[in-house]
Amino acid sequence: MKKILTIAALLTALTGTAFAATNYDLTIEKPAAKVNVKAVAAVKLTAKGVYRINREFPARLSLTAPDGVTLDRTKLMAADAKITEKELKFEIGLTASTAGKKTITGELRGAVCNDADCIPFTEKVSIEVGVAAQ
């Protein structure tokens, strides 16, 4: 019985993840960055087809910067985003103190809806930034 419940839970989790991913596209806009010059990256989620962004869901983006990178903010909420019916976009201000490839990691949460239901999502994000020396 335990095995059946475990398999059912796994199938539900996998189906939910796959279903949600078919309802939106996630895009990372990588900036051209230079040492000690502020740059702006963006994390953008676009709802597909009949789905739309749920403006009432507490969307948020939590970020972790690597050594040598300072973020304007590490936690962004829905009020910090540009939200339209089809798009949720967070802009991330960053400044690097050293040259090279830097990777900012994080997690994006929100929800997309159609007329029948809403589907919350959680996506891992990775923003790779090439930082040039001045």
Kinemage of the C-alpha trace (Angstrom):
@kinemage 1
@onewidth
@group {chain A} dominant
@subgroup {mainchain}
@vectorlist {calphas} color= white
{ca met a 1} P 0.000 0.000 0.000
{ca lys a 2} L 2.848 2.387 0.880
{ca lys a 3} L 4.457 1.696 -2.483
{ca ile a 4} L 1.228 2.503 -4.361
{ca leu a 5} L 0.787 5.780 -2.468
{ca thr a 6} L 4.409 6.730 -3.129
{ca ile a 7} L 4.027 6.047 -6.855
{ca ala a 8} L 0.741 7.995 -6.962
{ca ala a 9} L 2.355 10.965 -5.195
{ca leu a 10} L 5.316 10.862 -7.575
{ca leu a 11} L 3.060 10.765 -10.642
{ca thr a 12} L 1.017 13.682 -9.310
{ca ala a 13} L 4.155 15.716 -8.659
{ca leu a 14} L 5.592 14.954 -12.091
{ca thr a 15} L 2.323 15.654 -13.871
{ca gly a 16} L 1.894 18.970 -12.035
{ca thr a 17} L 5.399 20.088 -12.954
{ca ala a 18} L 5.054 19.089 -16.595
{ca phe a 19} L 1.570 20.622 -16.851
{ca ala a 20} L 2.677 23.938 -15.384
{ca ala a 21} L 5.696 24.123 -17.695
{ca thr a 22} L 3.458 23.736 -20.742
{ca asn a 23} L 1.509 26.843 -19.689
{ca tyr a 24} L 4.369 29.352 -19.622
{ca asp a 25} L 7.841 30.156 -20.914
{ca leu a 26} L 10.655 31.284 -18.628
{ca thr a 27} L 13.282 33.606 -20.111
{ca ile a 28} L 16.452 34.993 -18.544
{ca glu a 29} L 17.717 38.281 -19.997
{ca lys a 30} L 21.467 38.443 -19.395
{ca pro a 31} L 23.138 41.852 -19.310
{ca ala a 32} L 26.438 42.949 -20.777
{ca ala a 33} L 28.360 43.741 -17.595
{ca lys a 34} L 31.604 45.534 -16.747
{ca val a 35} L 33.526 45.611 -13.484
{ca asn a 36} L 32.149 48.226 -11.051
{ca val a 37} L 29.390 49.334 -13.457
{ca lys a 38} L 25.755 48.607 -12.611
{ca ala a 39} L 24.010 46.218 -15.013
{ca val a 40} L 20.429 44.959 -15.131
{ca ala a 41} L 19.373 41.351 -15.723
{ca ala a 42} L 15.763 40.202 -15.976
{ca val a 43} L 13.724 37.101 -15.218
{ca lys a 44} L 10.596 36.973 -17.366
{ca leu a 45} L 7.742 34.489 -17.309
{ca thr a 46} L 5.251 34.600 -20.193
{ca ala a 47} L 1.907 32.794 -19.932
{ca lys a 48} L 0.955 30.679 -22.966
{ca gly a 49} L -2.381 30.276 -24.729
{ca val a 50} L -5.457 30.775 -22.538
{ca tyr a 51} L -3.326 31.177 -19.406
{ca arg a 52} L -2.630 34.529 -17.770
{ca ile a 53} L -0.499 35.735 -14.867
{ca asn a 54} L -2.347 35.693 -11.541
{ca arg a 55} L -1.815 39.254 -10.244
{ca glu a 56} L -3.286 38.367 -6.840
{ca phe a 57} L -0.840 35.524 -6.144
{ca pro a 58} L 2.133 36.673 -4.029
{ca ala a 59} L 4.753 36.297 -6.787
{ca arg a 60} L 8.345 36.579 -5.627
{ca leu a 61} L 11.929 36.108 -6.722
{ca ser a 62} L 14.635 35.172 -4.207
{ca leu a 63} L 18.270 35.435 -5.333
{ca thr a 64} L 21.748 34.483 -4.140
{ca ala a 65} L 24.779 36.263 -5.571
{ca pro a 66} L 28.223 34.692 -5.941
{ca asp a 67} L 31.363 36.239 -4.462
{ca gly a 68} L 32.269 39.412 -6.321
{ca val a 69} L 28.669 40.365 -7.179
{ca thr a 70} L 26.405 42.730 -5.268
{ca leu a 71} L 22.673 42.706 -5.980
{ca asp a 72} L 20.469 45.758 -5.437
{ca arg a 73} L 18.007 43.379 -3.743
{ca thr a 74} L 18.008 39.659 -3.009
{ca lys a 75} L 14.253 39.350 -2.421
{ca leu a 76} L 11.794 40.864 -4.870
{ca met a 77} L 8.028 40.761 -4.441
{ca ala a 78} L 5.115 41.235 -6.866
{ca ala a 79} L 5.168 44.998 -6.187
{ca asp a 80} L 8.728 45.060 -7.598
{ca ala a 81} L 7.720 43.311 -10.839
{ca lys a 82} L 6.234 44.499 -14.088
{ca ile a 83} L 3.045 42.459 -14.414
{ca thr a 84} L 0.669 42.343 -17.360
{ca glu a 85} L -1.999 39.803 -18.207
{ca lys a 86} L 0.563 37.615 -20.019
{ca glu a 87} L 3.914 38.588 -18.473
{ca leu a 88} L 5.655 38.663 -15.091
{ca lys a 89} L 9.049 40.374 -15.239
{ca phe a 90} L 11.556 41.065 -12.479
{ca glu a 91} L 14.549 43.298 -13.200
{ca ile a 92} L 17.670 42.671 -11.129
{ca gly a 93} L 20.256 45.392 -10.614
{ca leu a 94} L 23.756 44.033 -10.079
{ca thr a 95} L 27.332 45.252 -9.790
{ca ala a 96} L 30.370 42.987 -10.132
{ca ser a 97} L 33.679 43.837 -8.489
{ca thr a 98} L 35.708 41.288 -10.471
{ca ala a 99} L 35.770 40.141 -14.095
{ca gly a 100} L 34.765 36.670 -15.266
{ca lys a 101} L 31.724 34.438 -15.465
{ca lys a 102} L 29.322 34.927 -12.548
{ca thr a 103} L 26.206 32.880 -11.813
{ca ile a 104} L 23.336 34.267 -9.754
{ca thr a 105} L 20.937 31.574 -8.568
{ca gly a 106} L 17.440 31.818 -7.225
{ca glu a 107} L 13.841 30.749 -7.135
{ca leu a 108} L 10.808 32.286 -8.840
{ca arg a 109} L 7.294 31.696 -7.487
{ca gly a 110} L 3.958 32.727 -8.915
{ca ala a 111} L 0.830 31.345 -10.567
{ca val a 112} L -0.806 31.209 -13.977
{ca cys a 113} L -4.563 30.861 -14.419
{ca asn a 114} L -7.199 30.110 -17.011
{ca asp a 115} L -10.961 30.506 -16.591
{ca ala a 116} L -11.245 27.173 -14.743
{ca asp a 117} L -8.265 27.063 -12.371
{ca cys a 118} L -4.935 28.486 -11.233
{ca ile a 119} L -1.637 26.647 -11.236
{ca pro a 120} L 1.097 27.806 -8.845
{ca phe a 121} L 4.678 27.368 -10.019
{ca thr a 122} L 8.146 27.351 -8.486
{ca glu a 123} L 11.083 27.605 -10.873
{ca lys a 124} L 14.801 27.516 -10.148
{ca val a 125} L 16.596 30.306 -11.999
{ca ser a 126} L 20.221 30.693 -12.978
{ca ile a 127} L 21.469 33.993 -14.374
{ca glu a 128} L 24.899 33.673 -15.965
{ca val a 129} L 26.650 36.996 -16.425
{ca gly a 130} L 29.927 37.526 -18.247
{ca val a 131} L 31.696 40.446 -16.577
{ca ala a 132} L 34.318 42.266 -18.639
{ca ala a 133} L 37.208 44.243 -17.181
{ca gln a 134} L 37.052 47.967 -17.844
